[in-house]
Amino acid sequence: MSVRRAVIMASMSRYSIRLMGLISTVIIARLLTPSEIGTFAIASAMVVLLTEFRLLGAGNYLIREKDLSEKTIRSALGLTILVSWGLGLSIILASPFIADFYGIADLKWIFVILSFAFFLAPFLSIGVSLLSREMHFDSILWIQVVSTAVSIAVTLILIALGLNYFALAFGQLVQTATALVTMYCRRPARMVWRPGFSELKRISAFGVQNSLANFLQKAPNTLPDMVIGKMGTTAQVGLFSRGYGFIDFVSQTLLMGIKPVVLPYLSDVSRSGGNTNQAYTRASVLLGGILWPVLAVASVVSLPAIRLFFGDQWDESAPFAALLAYWAMLRTVHWFGGDLLLARGREKLLMIKEGVLATCYFVGIFMSFPYGLNTVASSFVIVAGVDLLLTSMLLSKSLQLNLILFIRAWSVTVVLTGINWLTAYGMYNWGSRSELGSSGAFVLVALLQPPIWVTSVLLLKHPLSGEIINAFRWLRHRGR
């Protein structure tokens, strides 16, 4: 499968899931209170962190490895089983103590429900990794869409039956089980079901560093729920997670279609002796040209957007979302930096960098929480700035990324973003003060901003302009 087709199929997969996820989130946000969602968020945050260790990087190892034998695949499955099953059992044993630590008795049973996914994950992860290596994203699309649809249906039915946050936990478990069954129907030719243990040392040497890096990379997703859950209330957890979730939805909706293809693509460029730095710069600029303007506009219209999607009870989340939009923008610059380091065999360097940033996030949340959730969101922006500088230095020193050329390539994206922010800000403020009101102003921005973005991309001759022109030509050809 070509890179362009792989991106299209991966995008279809992720966008379908995001759309279904948005619909379910809109409904759930009106069925559950901030406190109930916050309670589940605490448990989910811890499980998400451990999810990175349950695979121990075996999936990325299979994607990156140049010569892949059946023995290696069996060993990857064996290592994943040992680690994932061990973590699942550990969660069950630790659940009463964690529930006591937070003073929330129901956390124990939420953890137990979520832990069962760890016993199914090894087989699913190996199969999906082999499909990714072969760029069979059409099969991955089918697996993810079916499992997500079943999960949403089960979650909503259980909420209707009065299971509140337990319904969210059962929904996640059902999603993993359905994905495994669907993957079996679309399994890759090289899939194995019997584990091996002959190459555990070689795979784990890569996997420990890779998993620890991914574990630390989840810090901004999970630390707020855990720290605020201890220092504050579950309602505060719910409100901050909703503001974070809005920005995460906007950014991940655009990122998730591209992200699954980047590591296989950069690894393929590296194996074939191509210029990975050049490929990385182009991928980064193309992504920024899409994501920066969207996030800039999201920062302007965060209040009416949150009110429209989630209801008035989440209005307090809007200021957090506006600040976190700038945090997401700064992180986007080197969003593929980890993939580049992995493709070039620098997983240890990636692990060290993510460790430094995770520490900064923890200290920032802990120190800023007494001054309010707005200050917590501001600390995220500061840490993202540190991330940008640190990653730029690492890529320059260790991989000889030319920062002058990189900055020059990004300069047109900065101008593009400024144009879109100014137009959105002007339209929204004018509309809010007129008879349109904030809701009408939001609709005005949503309708006019896309053509403004397309026009500014073409006028500035941004690298995306070629993609837009190709899309127009394709549509015109299809029309004929």
N, C-alpha and C positions, 0 to 999 in steps of 0.2 A: 504494500500500500504506500503511495506517495505521501510526502510530508503534508502537502496541501489537503489531500483527501483525509489523511489522518486527523488533521486539525478540524476539518469539517465534521467528521464522525464523532470525535471527542467533544466538540462544541455541542453537537446535537444531543449527546448523552448528558452532558452537564447542564445544558440549558433546560432540557426536559425535566431533569430532576429539580433544578432550581425553581422552575415554574410550579411544579407540584408541591415543592416545599413551601413556596410563598403562599399558595392557596391554603395549605394546611396551617401555616403559621398565622395567617390572617384569622382563620376560624378559631384556632386554639387560643390566640391572644384575647379573644372575646369570651371564651368559655372558662379559662382559668385566670386566677388573680395573679398579680406580680409576686406575691408571697409563695404561691404554689409553684409557679415557674421557677422562682429563685431556689426553692428546695431541691427540685430536680437538677437545676444547673450546678449546684454544689457537687452532687454525686457524679453527674456527667463530666464535669471538669476533671475530676480525678481519674475517671475511667479513660477519658481521651488521652491523658498523659501516658497511662500504662499501655494504651493501644500501640504506641510507637515501639515499646519494648517487646510486645507479644510477637511481633514479626521479626525482630532483631535484624532488620535490614536485609533479610534473605530475598525479598522481592526485588529490591534495587540491585542486589548482587546479580540476580539472574538476568536483569535487563542489561547491566553493564558488561558482564563477562563476555569475552570475545569468543572463546571456544567452550560451548556448553554441552556437557555429556549427561547421560541419564543418571550416572552416579552422582553428579553434582546436584541435579534436580532432586534426587532422593535425599541427599544430605541436607539440602535447604529445607525440605519438608520435615525431616527429622529434627533439625534444630528448632524450627518454628513450633513443632509440637511440644518439645521439651519446655521451651520458654513460655509459650502461650498457655498451656495447661497448668504450668506451675503458677503463673500469675492469676489465672482464674481461681485456682484453689486459695491462693493468698488473699484475694479480695473477699472471698466468702469468710475466711477465718478472721480477717481484720475488720469486717463490717460492723460488728457490735461496738468495737472500740472507737471507730470513727464517728458512729452515731452518738456515742456518749461525749466525744470531744466537741461536737457542734450542738449537743443538746437537742437533737431532733431524732426521735425514736424510729420514725419511718425510713430514715436513711438506710438503716440496716437492710431492709427488704428491697429497697431500690438497688442497692449494691449487689445483692444476691441475684436479682433478675438480670442485671447487666452483665454479671460475671459469666453466664452461660454462653454468651457469644464468643468468649475466649476459647471454648472447647471446639467451636466450629471454624474459627478464623484460619487456622493453618492451611486447610485444604482450599478454602476460598482464595486466600492471598496468593498461593503458589499458582493456581490456575489463572487468575487475573494478571499476574506478573508475566506469565508466559504469553498470554494474549497481547499484553502491552509490548513485549519485546518484538513480537511479530507484527505489531501495529494492526491487530485485528480489533479496531475500536468499534466496529459494527456489532461484534459479539458483546463487547463490554457495554455498549449502549443498551442492548436487549436485557442484559443482566441487571443493570442499575435501574432502568425504568420499571421493570416488572417488580423488583424487590421494593423499590420506593413506593410504588402504587399500593402494593399489599400492606406495607407498613403504615401508610397514612390511613388506609381504610380501617385497619385494626385499631389504631390509636383513637380515631374519632368515635368508633363504636364503643370502646372501653370508657372513654370520657363520658359519653352519653349514659353509660351504665353506672357512673359515679365513681370511677377509679382514679380521677384527677391525675396527680403526677405518676402514679403507678402505670397509667395508660401509656405515658411517654416511654417508660422503661420497657414495657412489653412490646411497644412498637419498634424500638431499636433491636430487640432480640429477634422479633419476627422478620425484620429486614435482613439480618445476617443469615437466618435459616433459609429464607426464600432465595437470596442471592446464591447460596451454595447449591440449592436444587437447580436453579436456572443455569448456573455455571456448568453443572454436570451435563446438562442438555447441549451446551455450546462449548464444551471443553476442548482445549487445544490438543493437537495430535501427540504432543510430547508430555502430556499430563500424566503424573504417576500418583498412586494412592498408597503405596507401601513405602514407608520412610527408610532412610539409610543414615548411617552415622560415620562414614569413612572420611568425610572432608569437613567435619564440624569445625576444626581449628581454623582452617583457611577462611571459611565463610564467616565464622564468628569474629575473626580479627577485623574484617570489614564491617560486619553487622553491628558490633558493639558501638563503634564510633559513629556509624551512620544513624543508628537508633537513638543514641544519646543526643546527637545533633538535632534530630527531629523532635525528640522529647523536649529539649530546651527551646526549640523553635515554637513550640505550642504555648510558651509562657504568656504572651499577651492574650491568648484565647482562654486560658484556664486560671491563671493566677488571680485575676480580679474576683472571680466567683468564690475561690477558696479563701482569699484574704478578707474580702468584704463580708463573706459569710460568717467569719469568725469575729471580726471587729465591729460589724454592723448588724443589719437585719436581713432576713430573706427577701423582704420587699425591696431593699436597696440593691441586693444582688439582681433581682428581676429587672429593676429599672435600668441599671447600668448594662446588663446583658442585652436588653432590648435596644438601647442606643448603639451598643457595639454590634449587635446582630444586624441592625439596619445597614450600617456601613459595610459590614462583612458580606451581607447579601449583595449589595451593589458591586463591591470589588470582586468577590468570588464568582459572581455571575459572569463577569467578563474574563476572569483569570482561569476558571476551571476548565473552559473549553480548550485552552492552550497549554496549561501546566502539564497534563499527562503526556504530552507529546515532546516536551522540551528535553527531558533527560534522555529518552531514546534517540532523539534527533542529535543532541550534542555528543552523545556517546558514539553515534554512528559517524559523525564528522571527525571525532577524535580517532576512532579506529581506522578510518580511511586516510588519515594524515592531513585533513583539512584544517582551515584556520578557525578554531573554536572561538577565539576572541572576537573576530569579525562577525561570526554568526551570532554570538552573544549580544554584541552591541546592537545589531539590527533587530533582534528579537525584543530587546529591552526598549528601544525607541518606538517600535511599532505598538507595543503594549502600552507605553506611556501616552502615545497619541490618542489612544482610546480611553484609557482609564483616568488620566489626570483631568481632562475636561469634565468627565462624568462626575467624578468625586468633588470637583470644585463646585459644580452646579448642585450636587447633593448637600453640600455644606450650607448653601443659601436657602434651600427649600426643605430642610430637615423637619421642621415642625409640621407643616401641612402634609408632608409625605408620611410621617409616622402616624399622624392623626387619621389619614385616609386608610392606611393599611391595618393599623392595630387598634384604633379607637382612642377616645379622649383620655382614658385612664393611663395612657403611656406618654402624655404630653411632657412630663418631666424629663423624659429621655432625650428630647430634641437637642438641648444644649450640649450634651455629651456627644451626640452623633455629629454635630457640626464640627467640634474639635477633632474627633476621631477621623473625620474625612481627611484632614491635613496629615494626620499620622499615617493613614493608609497611602496617601500620595507619596510621602517620603520613603516608605517601605517598598513601593512599587519600582523605584529606580533600579534596585538590585534584587528584584524578586526572583530572578533566575540565577542569582549568584551561587546559591547552594548547588544547583544543578551543574553549573560550570565547574565548581570545585570537585564534585563527585565524578564528572566526566573526565577530569584530568587527574583523578586519583588522590585528591587532597582532602579526604574525609576527616582526618585528624585536625586540620586547620579549621574546617567548618565547625567541628565540635567545640573547639576552644572559643571561636567567635560567638557561637550561640550561647555558650556558658557565661561569657561576659555580659551579653545582652539580657539573658534571663535574670541575672543578678541585679542588673540595673532596673528591670521592670519590677522585681520584688521590692527593692528598696524604694523605688518611686511610689508604688502603691501604698506601701506601709507608712511612709513618711507623709504622703499627701492626703490620705484618707481623713484624718481629723479636720482638715480644712474644707471638706466637701467633695462630692463626686466630680464637680467641674475641675477641681484641682487634680484629681486622679487622671481625668482625661487629658489635661495639660501635660502631666508627667509622661504620658504616652508619646505625645508629640516630641518632647525633648529627647526621649530615648530613641525615637525613630531617627532624629537628627544624628545622634551618636552612631546608630546603625549605618546610616548612609556614609558617614566619614570613615568609620572603621572598615566597612566592606570595600570601599573604594581603595583604601590603603592596602588591604590584603590582596585584592585582585591585581593591583599595580605591582606590588613587591614580589608576590609569589608566582603570578601567571603572566606578568609583563603586559597587563592591559594598559593601553595608552589612554591615560585619563584626559589629556587635552583633546584628543579625537573624540573620546566618549562624551565629554562636556559639550563640544561643538555639535555633535550629533543630537544631543538633547536640547540644545538652545531653542530650536524651532518649536519643540513641544511646550517649552515654558511660555513662549509667545502665544501659541495656540490656546493654552490653558487660560492665560490672562484675558484674551478676547472673550472666551466663553464665560468666564467668571463675571466679567464686567457686564456683559449683555444680560446674563441671568439675574444678577443683582439689580440692575436697572429695571428690568421688566417686573421682577417680583415686588420691589419696593413701590414702584408706580402702581401696580395692580392692587396691592394690599391697601393703599390709601384711596383707591377709587371705589366705584360701586362693585367691582369684581370681588373684593375681599381677598383674604389669604388663600382660600380654596380656588377661587377663580384665577388668581395670579399663578398658582401652582399649575393649573391646567394650561395657562398661557405659556409658561416656561416649557412645559412638557411638549407642547405642540410646535413651538418655534425654535427651540434650541437644537434639535437634530439638523434641520436645514442650515442653521447658522454654523454648526460644527462642520458639516460637509463643505460649505462654501469657504470657510476659513482654512480647512485642510488643503483645498485645491489652490487657493490664492497664495498660501504660504509655501506651496510645493513641498509639503511634509511627505516623508517616505510613504505614508499611508495613501497619498494621492494616487499612486500607481495601482494599489489594491482596489481603490474606489472606482477608478477608470476601468479596470479589468472587470469589476462587478457589473458596471453599467453595460459594457460591451457584451457580457454574457447574457444579461437580461434582454438586451436588444436582439441578440441572436436567437434566444429562446422565443422571444415574441414573434420573430419572423417564422 
